[in-house]
Amino acid sequence: MRHILGSVAGMAVLLAASVGAGLGQTTPSPGPTNPTSPPASNPQAQSGATIVINPTVDECRKGWDGSMKWTKEQFERFCTALQSSK
């Protein structure tokens, strides 16, 4: 009799554990930690905004020309910052 009672109790524990595990898998994960939108001053946050990539070291060595996507002032500022970061 004890053996049968022990087996039934063991099966009940296993059943409860598997039901708990199954319920845990269907629980939705938490949402975003910061649901507010980024500030409008952030150019990446604006729809359709172009991300400006700074000139490379090679481009800075060659120098600015009119066909580049930066103004001469932007180019010089980026290259100066690149030189000072080394």
Residue pairs with C-beta under 8 A, 6 or more apart in sequence:
37 45
38 44
38 45
39 45
40 46
43 49
43 50
43 51
43 52
44 51
52 69
52 70
54 78
54 81
54 82
55 68
55 70
55 75
55 78
55 79
55 82
57 82
59 68
60 75
60 78
60 79
60 82
60 83
64 70
64 72
64 75
64 76
68 75
70 78
